[in-house]
Amino acid sequence: MANIKSQKKRNLTNEKARLRNNAYKSELKTLVRRVDEAVSASDKQTAQDALRVVSRKLDKAVSKGVLHKNNAANKKSGLAKLVAKI
């Protein structure tokens, strides 16, 4: 543990950010899984709706600094290709 007061504060904020980022990533994984399930069930409408939701969440994750923009773009692109194949 650090002795410096500012570093102690920084450790607390880092921990809060880590927990928030993990929660956000977990939600993203769940939304991606919903798209995959809809694609495997060949349910085009549900897949498109789920894709719309996950795309918005990915963009929001980029703006919050949880994901890099290229990472989100690659995920969105891959999911869109899956949905288009139905």
C-alpha atoms as a printed R data frame, in Angstrom:
   type eleno elety resid chain resno       x       y       z
1  ATOM     1    CA   MET     A     1   0.000   0.000   0.000
2  ATOM     2    CA   ALA     A     2   1.233   3.475  -0.831
3  ATOM     3    CA   ASN     A     3   2.283   5.985   1.793
4  ATOM     4    CA   ILE     A     4   1.408   9.039  -0.286
5  ATOM     5    CA   LYS     A     5  -2.061  10.471   0.263
6  ATOM     6    CA   SER     A     6  -2.715  11.265  -3.397
7  ATOM     7    CA   GLN     A     7  -1.730   7.738  -4.411
8  ATOM     8    CA   LYS     A     8  -4.138   6.273  -1.849
9  ATOM     9    CA   LYS     A     9  -6.921   8.368  -3.385
10 ATOM    10    CA   ARG     A    10  -5.865   7.307  -6.866
11 ATOM    11    CA   ASN     A    11  -5.981   3.644  -5.848
12 ATOM    12    CA   LEU     A    12  -9.583   4.107  -4.703
13 ATOM    13    CA   THR     A    13 -10.651   5.751  -7.966
14 ATOM    14    CA   ASN     A    14  -8.813   3.091  -9.977
15 ATOM    15    CA   GLU     A    15 -10.694   0.368  -8.118
16 ATOM    16    CA   LYS     A    16 -14.045   2.065  -8.791
17 ATOM    17    CA   ALA     A    17 -13.203   2.376 -12.480
18 ATOM    18    CA   ARG     A    18 -12.082  -1.264 -12.651
19 ATOM    19    CA   LEU     A    19 -15.356  -2.480 -11.159
20 ATOM    20    CA   ARG     A    20 -17.404  -0.243 -13.466
21 ATOM    21    CA   ASN     A    21 -15.445  -1.410 -16.533
22 ATOM    22    CA   ASN     A    22 -15.881  -5.076 -15.584
23 ATOM    23    CA   ALA     A    23 -19.636  -4.598 -15.165
24 ATOM    24    CA   TYR     A    24 -19.851  -2.887 -18.555
25 ATOM    25    CA   LYS     A    25 -17.836  -5.617 -20.276
26 ATOM    26    CA   SER     A    26 -19.992  -8.295 -18.683
27 ATOM    27    CA   GLU     A    27 -23.140  -6.593 -19.990
28 ATOM    28    CA   LEU     A    28 -21.600  -6.383 -23.457
29 ATOM    29    CA   LYS     A    29 -20.801 -10.106 -23.420
30 ATOM    30    CA   THR     A    30 -24.416 -10.863 -22.504
31 ATOM    31    CA   LEU     A    31 -25.724  -8.699 -25.350
32 ATOM    32    CA   VAL     A    32 -23.335 -10.318 -27.849
33 ATOM    33    CA   ARG     A    33 -24.507 -13.742 -26.653
34 ATOM    34    CA   ARG     A    34 -28.119 -12.709 -27.364
35 ATOM    35    CA   VAL     A    35 -27.176 -11.858 -30.944
36 ATOM    36    CA   ASP     A    36 -25.394 -15.200 -31.330
37 ATOM    37    CA   GLU     A    37 -28.394 -17.093 -29.940
38 ATOM    38    CA   ALA     A    38 -30.781 -15.315 -32.300
39 ATOM    39    CA   VAL     A    39 -28.497 -16.067 -35.257
40 ATOM    40    CA   SER     A    40 -28.215 -19.739 -34.328
41 ATOM    41    CA   ALA     A    41 -32.014 -19.900 -34.056
42 ATOM    42    CA   SER     A    42 -32.291 -18.203 -37.501
43 ATOM    43    CA   ASP     A    43 -34.541 -15.504 -36.015
44 ATOM    44    CA   LYS     A    44 -33.694 -12.538 -38.225
45 ATOM    45    CA   GLN     A    45 -35.894  -9.929 -36.558
46 ATOM    46    CA   THR     A    46 -34.671 -10.719 -33.051
47 ATOM    47    CA   ALA     A    47 -31.077 -10.777 -34.286
48 ATOM    48    CA   GLN     A    48 -31.451  -7.365 -35.908
49 ATOM    49    CA   ASP     A    49 -33.001  -5.895 -32.763
50 ATOM    50    CA   ALA     A    50 -30.260  -7.381 -30.599
51 ATOM    51    CA   LEU     A    51 -27.608  -6.098 -33.025
52 ATOM    52    CA   ARG     A    52 -29.031  -2.581 -32.788
53 ATOM    53    CA   VAL     A    53 -28.863  -2.708 -28.976
54 ATOM    54    CA   VAL     A    54 -25.334  -4.111 -28.833
55 ATOM    55    CA   SER     A    55 -24.083  -1.569 -31.389
56 ATOM    56    CA   ARG     A    56 -25.308   1.300 -29.247
57 ATOM    57    CA   LYS     A    57 -23.755  -0.215 -26.133
58 ATOM    58    CA   LEU     A    58 -20.423  -0.753 -27.893
59 ATOM    59    CA   ASP     A    59 -20.381   2.884 -29.026
60 ATOM    60    CA   LYS     A    60 -21.165   3.976 -25.496
61 ATOM    61    CA   ALA     A    61 -18.374   1.778 -24.126
62 ATOM    62    CA   VAL     A    62 -15.942   3.511 -26.477
63 ATOM    63    CA   SER     A    63 -17.073   6.949 -25.325
64 ATOM    64    CA   LYS     A    64 -16.670   5.903 -21.673
65 ATOM    65    CA   GLY     A    65 -13.167   4.576 -22.342
66 ATOM    66    CA   VAL     A    66 -14.030   0.953 -21.586
67 ATOM    67    CA   LEU     A    67 -13.100  -0.293 -25.077
68 ATOM    68    CA   HIS     A    68 -10.841   0.972 -27.845
69 ATOM    69    CA   LYS     A    69 -12.741   2.255 -30.877
70 ATOM    70    CA   ASN     A    70 -11.187  -0.294 -33.247
71 ATOM    71    CA   ASN     A    71 -12.071  -3.138 -30.876
72 ATOM    72    CA   ALA     A    72 -15.714  -2.016 -30.852
73 ATOM    73    CA   ALA     A    73 -15.727  -1.521 -34.619
74 ATOM    74    CA   ASN     A    74 -14.392  -5.048 -35.163
75 ATOM    75    CA   LYS     A    75 -17.022  -6.524 -32.842
76 ATOM    76    CA   LYS     A    76 -19.837  -4.607 -34.565
77 ATOM    77    CA   SER     A    77 -18.589  -5.630 -37.997
78 ATOM    78    CA   GLY     A    78 -18.383  -9.307 -37.079
79 ATOM    79    CA   LEU     A    79 -21.840  -9.337 -35.555
80 ATOM    80    CA   ALA     A    80 -23.309  -7.522 -38.555
81 ATOM    81    CA   LYS     A    81 -21.831 -10.157 -40.862
82 ATOM    82    CA   LEU     A    82 -23.386 -12.929 -38.773
83 ATOM    83    CA   VAL     A    83 -26.811 -11.280 -38.865
84 ATOM    84    CA   ALA     A    84 -26.554 -10.611 -42.610
85 ATOM    85    CA   LYS     A    85 -25.935 -14.321 -43.299
86 ATOM    86    CA   ILE     A    86 -29.376 -15.316 -41.976
